[in-house]
Amino acid sequence: MFARRLYVGDKLVIVELKMKKNKKEFIAITEDGENISLTPDAIVKYSISVGEVDDNHLENASYESACTFALNKATNWLTASYRSESELRRYLRERKYDKKIIDYVVNKLKEYNYLSDENLANFFVEYGQNKMGVYKMRQKLMEKGVKKDIIDKALDNIAPQDDICFAFAQKKLGSNERTRENMAKVQRYLLSKGFDYDTIRRTFNKLNFSEDE
């Protein structure tokens, strides 16, 4: 999403340079009808104006502007929710930014500590452990593209989930009798929540139910 040409050093002609309504972006229109988005800073830095302009200057201005626009877009997107690096890269690819710009944005956001899969995993586990089991948390983090070693580290210190699993089981069972059929439903529900078999077994013991019944 930035202007590239085969011949660097040629002179191009900009026939119009207009400011968009947001006043944060200019559109440079070349004589061949190309529209190039530029930031005010890039225009000043590379002396972009109506008339002849050095192609190399225009390409650099276009690239730096695209980096700025992509960084702002990514920052706004990350503000809404915790996202992984993989999710951010996919988001920017879908908006047609090329790899060089995407790498710039990712590295810059990591530098600001605004993008961190480690922080994402720790946050997800901290708040997710009261809503789902370990297997479910692992699955969801993997779906976000978080690496296995980061997930393992985040899950290492998680507290036993017996009380949480028990609460889910009680809610699912309600006032129903502890029949084999009803408890099978409870088990399927707990498995869908991502609780492991050992935790479920201990929960069933607390509910005074044995699979032999």
C-alpha positions in Angstrom: 0.0 0.0 0.0 2.6 2.5 -1.0 3.8 3.8 -4.4 6.5 1.8 -6.1 8.0 2.5 -9.6 10.6 0.7 -11.7 12.7 3.8 -12.3 14.1 5.7 -9.3 15.3 9.2 -9.9 12.9 10.1 -12.7 10.8 13.2 -12.4 7.1 12.9 -11.9 4.4 15.6 -12.1 1.9 16.0 -9.4 -1.2 17.8 -10.8 -3.1 18.1 -7.5 -2.4 17.9 -3.8 -5.6 17.9 -1.7 -6.2 17.5 2.0 -8.8 14.9 3.1 -11.6 16.0 5.5 -9.8 14.4 8.5 -6.9 16.9 7.9 -4.4 14.1 8.7 -4.0 12.8 5.2 -3.2 14.3 1.8 -3.9 12.8 -1.6 -1.2 13.5 -4.3 -2.6 13.0 -7.8 0.0 12.4 -10.5 -0.3 13.2 -14.1 -0.9 9.5 -14.9 -4.0 9.5 -12.6 -2.4 7.7 -9.6 -3.6 8.7 -6.1 -1.0 8.5 -3.4 -1.8 9.0 0.3 0.6 11.1 2.2 1.0 12.4 5.8 1.6 16.1 6.3 5.0 15.3 7.9 6.0 13.3 4.9 5.0 16.1 2.5 7.2 18.6 4.5 10.1 16.2 4.9 10.3 15.3 1.2 9.2 18.7 -0.2 6.2 17.2 -2.0 4.2 19.9 -3.9 2.3 20.4 -7.1 4.6 20.2 -10.1 7.7 18.1 -10.7 8.8 15.9 -7.9 11.7 13.4 -7.6 10.3 9.9 -7.9 12.6 8.6 -5.1 11.3 11.4 -2.8 7.8 10.5 -3.6 8.3 6.8 -3.0 10.0 7.4 0.4 7.2 9.8 1.4 4.6 7.2 0.3 6.3 4.4 2.2 6.7 6.4 5.5 3.1 7.6 5.2 1.9 4.0 4.7 3.8 3.0 7.8 2.2 5.8 9.8 -1.3 5.0 8.6 -0.9 1.3 9.2 0.5 1.9 12.7 -2.4 4.2 13.6 -4.9 1.6 12.2 -3.2 -1.2 14.2 -3.1 0.8 17.4 -6.8 1.7 17.2 -7.6 -2.0 16.5 -5.6 -3.2 19.4 -7.3 -0.7 21.7 -10.6 -2.6 21.4 -9.2 -5.9 22.7 -6.0 -7.9 23.4 -4.7 -9.3 20.2 -1.9 -11.6 19.3 0.9 -10.9 16.8 -0.6 -13.4 14.4 -4.0 -11.8 14.6 -2.5 -8.4 13.9 -0.5 -9.6 10.9 -3.6 -11.2 9.5 -5.6 -8.0 10.1 -3.0 -5.9 8.2 -2.6 -8.4 5.4 -6.4 -8.3 4.8 -6.1 -4.6 4.4 -3.5 -5.1 1.7 -0.4 -3.8 3.5 2.7 -5.5 2.3 5.1 -7.5 4.5 7.7 -4.7 4.9 5.1 -2.3 6.4 3.5 -5.1 8.5 7.0 -5.9 10.0 7.5 -2.3 10.7 4.2 -2.0 12.6 4.7 -5.2 14.6 8.2 -4.2 15.6 7.2 -0.7 16.6 4.3 -1.9 18.7 6.5 -4.5 20.4 9.0 -1.7 21.1 6.2 0.3 22.8 5.2 -2.9 24.7 1.8 -2.5 23.1 1.9 -5.9 21.4 3.0 -8.9 23.4 1.9 -12.5 23.1 3.3 -13.1 26.6 1.1 -10.4 28.1 -1.9 -11.6 26.1 -1.5 -15.2 27.3 -1.1 -14.2 30.9 -4.1 -11.8 30.8 -6.2 -14.5 29.1 -5.3 -17.1 31.7 -5.8 -14.8 34.6 -9.4 -13.9 33.5 -10.3 -17.0 31.7 -9.6 -19.5 34.5 -12.8 -18.6 36.2 -14.8 -19.2 33.0 -13.2 -22.3 31.4 -10.8 -25.1 31.9 -7.2 -25.4 30.9 -7.9 -27.3 27.7 -10.3 -24.6 26.5 -7.8 -21.8 27.3 -5.1 -23.6 25.5 -7.3 -24.1 22.5 -8.4 -20.5 22.3 -4.8 -19.2 22.6 -3.7 -21.5 19.9 -6.5 -20.2 17.7 -5.1 -16.8 18.2 -1.7 -18.0 16.9 0.1 -17.8 20.2 3.1 -20.2 20.3 3.0 -23.3 22.4 5.9 -22.4 24.7 4.2 -19.1 25.6 0.9 -20.9 26.3 2.7 -23.5 28.5 4.4 -20.8 30.5 1.2 -18.9 31.1 -0.6 -22.0 32.2 2.2 -23.3 34.4 1.2 -21.4 37.5 -2.6 -21.7 37.2 -4.4 -22.6 40.4 -6.3 -25.9 40.7 -9.7 -25.4 39.1 -11.6 -27.9 41.3 -13.8 -25.2 42.9 -14.6 -23.6 39.5 -15.4 -27.0 37.9 -17.6 -27.9 40.9 -19.5 -24.6 40.6 -20.2 -25.3 36.9 -21.3 -28.8 37.7 -23.7 -27.7 40.3 -25.2 -25.1 38.0 -25.6 -27.6 35.2 -27.1 -30.3 37.4 -29.4 -27.9 39.2 -32.2 -29.7 41.0 -32.0 -32.8 38.8 -31.2 -36.1 40.4 -27.7 -37.6 40.2 -28.7 -40.3 37.7 -26.2 -41.7 35.2 -27.9 -40.0 32.4 -27.9 -36.6 34.1 -24.3 -36.9 35.2 -23.3 -37.9 31.7 -24.8 -34.6 30.5 -22.8 -32.8 33.3 -19.6 -34.5 32.2 -20.1 -33.5 28.5 -20.8 -30.0 29.6 -17.6 -29.8 31.7 -15.5 -31.3 28.9 -16.9 -28.7 26.6 -15.7 -26.0 29.0 -12.3 -27.4 28.8 -11.9 -29.2 32.2 -9.7 -32.2 32.3 -10.9 -35.7 33.3 -9.1 -35.7 36.7 -10.7 -32.4 37.7 -14.1 -33.7 36.6 -13.5 -36.9 38.5 -12.8 -35.0 41.7 -15.9 -32.9 41.1 -18.0 -36.0 40.8 -16.6 -37.3 44.0 -17.6 -34.0 45.8 -21.1 -34.5 44.3 -21.1 -38.0 45.8 -21.5 -39.7 42.4 -19.5 -42.7 41.2 -19.5 -43.9 37.6 -20.3 -47.3 39.0 -23.7 -46.1 40.1 
